[in-house]
Amino acid sequence: RRLECFILQLPNELLNLIAALLPQHSLLVLTQVCKLFREIAAPHYFALFEFSIPQDDYLPLEAKGCEALLVWQQTDAFIVPKHIYFSTSHTKDCHFYALWIFLESLMDLDVPWVYIYTFSGPYKPTIMFLDLLATLCSECKELSCHGTGVGGSESRLGLAIRTPNCQSKLQVLEITSSLFFTPLSIAFTLTTLRNAPLTKLRLTDTGLTVTEWMSLLKDLHLKHLHILEVEALCLVHGLVKFLSRHELNMLIISSLASITDQLCPHLSPSRHTHSVIPLSLARLEGCPSYILSLLHYVDISDSLKYLGLWLG
């Protein structure tokens, strides 16, 4: 007790110099002793994990920084982030777990927008990564996941699998990676699509085949959806059936030249008699060949206000 009183009587400048010499574990222990020690030790602890305290509600985050989040949450500098930009390069399950614990600890203090960048990994999902995503879907309003996909060909589970009902606040979902369409992750993806009150959905660079796209769209009914962006690998007549069940006001067909070339034989309108479905699309964007084929099946003459043709 005498030693404790003596330490507390030291000037903060000297305590700060002492903290700068301590290793990681000792700094963590020091942050748990009292508020004064936590405020002194925290900056040194953050430096070890290359974590910078955000000055506003925008939080850029990398793998090592996840381990500093719970300490940051206990300091005077803590603010609930409104935007998290998470780069998963060199991220391990321990980092996903630390971020998951942090988000769970926020309770009702939700983080509305989360953006995940997986361009440098992970190249295959793990259970902990999917647990983190499930928490984000239950607490966030917008989730964007961009990055590379799974290397090489890999068989997927059937897209018509049963999924549980769950609560979700997610209104905007953007996925531009095949990472979310593997045998391990497909159940999470379908559960999210079927339970979230999505108003905007973007699915590109998924790695899905034409047949898998048809199966995916066939079973989806998103009653709140207004904006949709999908790959040109969706066959036109399959997309038309999906559009007929929804009241979209914006549709974007994303494609690369190589994909469009592959689809050319499939873009010709059917020679069989078919009805033209009226839609309320106000904005339509995509490659000319796909849009031309689409217009053989739908009528948007009364609603269309913007037409964007992608020539690249």
N, C-alpha and C positions, 0 to 999 in steps of 0.2 A: 504493500500500500504506500509506503514511503517513496519507493521508486516511482510509482505511478504519479504521485503528486509532484515529484521532482521533474519528471518529463513534461508534465503539463505546464510547468512554470518556465520551460525553455521558450525563447522567442520563436515565432513561426518560421523566421528565416533560417534558424539553425535546424529546426525540425525538417524543413524542406531539403536542406543539404543532406541530412541523414537519410531521408527517404530516397534520395537520388542514388544512394549506394546500395540499396536493398535489392535482393533478387525478386523474381516474380512472385513466388509463393509467400514470401514475407510481406510484400506489398499488399497482396490480397488479404492476408490476415490483418494487416494494419487497417485496412478499410472497414473491417468488421468490429473494431474496438470501440470507437466513438465517432461522433460526427466530425470533430476537429481533425482527427487522424485521417478520416476518410477523405475530407476535402484536400488535405495535404498530399496524401499518397496517391489519390486517384489520377492526377495528371501524369505521374511517372508510370503508373500501371497502364494507362491508355497508350503511352508512347511505346511500350513493349509490344503492343498489339497493333501498332500503326493506326490507332483509332483517333479521329479528330472530332472534337465536340462540335456539332452543328450549330450555326448561329441563328438558324430559323427552323422551320418545320420540314426542311429538306435534308434527308439523311442518306448520303452515299455510303455504301457498306461493302467491304470485301471480307474474305474468309476469316482472317485473324481477328478482325474487328468485332466479330460476333461474340467473342469471349469477353469483351469489355462491356457489353450492353447492360448486364445486370448491375454492375458497379456504377455505371453512368446513371442508371435509373434511380440510385439512392443518393445522388449528389444534388446540390442546389442548381447545377447547370442543366438538369434534365428537363426536357420538354417533349411532349408526345409528338412524334413525327407524323406529318400528314402524307409525306411521300418518302418511300424507301426505294432506293436504287441499289439492287444487290447484284454484284458481279460474282459468279460462282467459280471463278478460276481458282484452281488448287483447293477447292473446298472439300472437306471430309465430313463424315457423318457427325463428328463432334461439333462442327461449326453449325450444321443444320439444326442439331439438337439445342445448341445455345440460343440460336435465333428463335426456335420454337418455344423454348422456355420463356424467353423475353416477351414474345407476343402473347402467350398464355397469361403471363403475369399482369398484363395491362388490363385485364378484366374487361370492363365496359369502355375503356379508353381506346376505341378502335383506330386503326391506321387505315384511312380510306383507300390510298393508292399504293400499290406495290409493283415494281418493275424488276423482273429477274432476267439477267443476261447470262446465258450458258454457252457462249461462243468458245470458251476454253475449257469446257467441261462443267459438270459431269457429262460423259457421253452415253451413260446408261443410268436409269433411275435407281434409287435405293429406297428401302422401306422408310427410312428416316426422312428422306427428301419428300416422299409422298405424304408423310404425316405432316410435315411443314406446310405443304400445299393445301392439305385439307383444312388446316387451321386458318390459312389465309382466305380460303373460299368461304369459311363460316363467319369471318370477321371483317373482310374488306369489301369495298364496293367495286374496285377495279383491280384486275390482275393481268399483267402483261408479261409473257414469257417468250423471249426471243433467243435464238441461238442455233447451234449446229444440231444435227440429228445423230442417230445411232449409225455407226459405221457398218457398212456391209448390209446384206439382206438378212432379214430376221422374220420368221413367221410370227404372226400376231394371233391373239385370241380372237374368236368371233366377235363382231361388233354388236351382235344381238344378245349379249349376255344380260342377265338380270342385275339390277343395281338397287341398293337400298335407298329409302327416302331419308333425306336429311335437310336440316335447315341451312340456308345459304343467303347471304346478303349481296352476293356478287351480281353486279349489273353490267359490267363490261369485262369481257374475257378476250384476250388476244394471245393466240398460240401460233408461233412461227417456227416450229421445230418438231421433228419426228420423235423426240424424246418422250412425248406424251401419248404416243401410240404404239407402245411396246407391250408385250404380254404382261409385264408387271404394272404398267401405268395406265393401260386402257380402261380398267375398271374405274379408276379415279376420274379420268377424263369424261367418261360417259355419265358417271354419277353427278359430276358438276354440271354437265350440259342438261341433264334431265331434272335437276332440282333448283338450279339458280334462276332467279328472275331476270334473265339477261335481256338487256335492251340493245346491246351491241356485241357482235360476235365476229372474230376474225380467226380463220383457220387456214394457214398457208404453210408451205414447206413441210407438210405433215408426213410425207413418205407413203401416204395411202395410195393404193392402186385405184383404177377406175371402178372396179367392182366393189372395193371397200368403201369408196365414196358413196356409191349408190346405196349400200347397206346402211351407212351412217345417216344419210339424209332421210331415208325411208322411215326410220323410227323416231325422228326428232320432231317435237312440236313445242316451240318456244313462244308462248302466247304473248309475251311482252316485247318480242324482238322487233326492232325498227331498222337496224343497220346490220348488214351482212357482207363479209368479204370472204370469198372462198377461192380455191384454185380452179384453173380451167380444166383440171382433170375430172371435175364433176360433169357427167354427161348432161346435155341440155335438157332432155326430157325428164331426167331424175330431179334436176334443179327446179324445173317448172312445177312438178308435183309438190315440191317443198314450198315454193313460193305461193302456190294456190292455197296453202293452209295458214299463211301468215300475211300480215299487213305491213310489209316493209315500205319504207320511203327512200331507202338508199341501198344499192347493190353494187359491189365491186367484184369483178372477176380478175383475179391476179394470175399472171402467167409469165413464163419465160418463153423465149422464141422456140427453144427445143421442145417444150411441152406442147405449144400450139401446133408445131409441125407434126407431133405424134397424134394429135387429136383431129387433124384435118379430115381424115376419112370419116370421123364420127360427127362432124359438125354440120354435115349436110342435112337439111330438114327431111323428115320422114315423107315418103311418097304416099303413105296411107292417109286417109282423111282424118283430120283431128280438129277439135274445137280450139278456138283462140280464147285464152283466159284473160279477162280484164284485170289489170293490177294498178295499184296506186303509187307506183315508183315515181319519185320526184327527181332522183339522181341515179344515173347509171354510168358506170365506168368499166373499161376492159378492152381487150383486143377486138378489132373490127370483125374478124371472122366469127368469133364466139357471139358477139352481140347481134350480128346479122342472123345467125341461126336461132338465137333466143327470140328475136322479134317475129319469127314465124309462128311462135306458140303463144305469145302474150301480146296484149294491147295496152300500151301505156301512153297513147296519143293525147289523152285528156289530162294526164298528171305530170308528164315529164317536163322538168324545167332546166336540167343540166345533163348533157351527154359528153362524156370524156372518152376519147379513143386513144388507147395506148399503142403506139407504133413501134416502140423499141423492143 
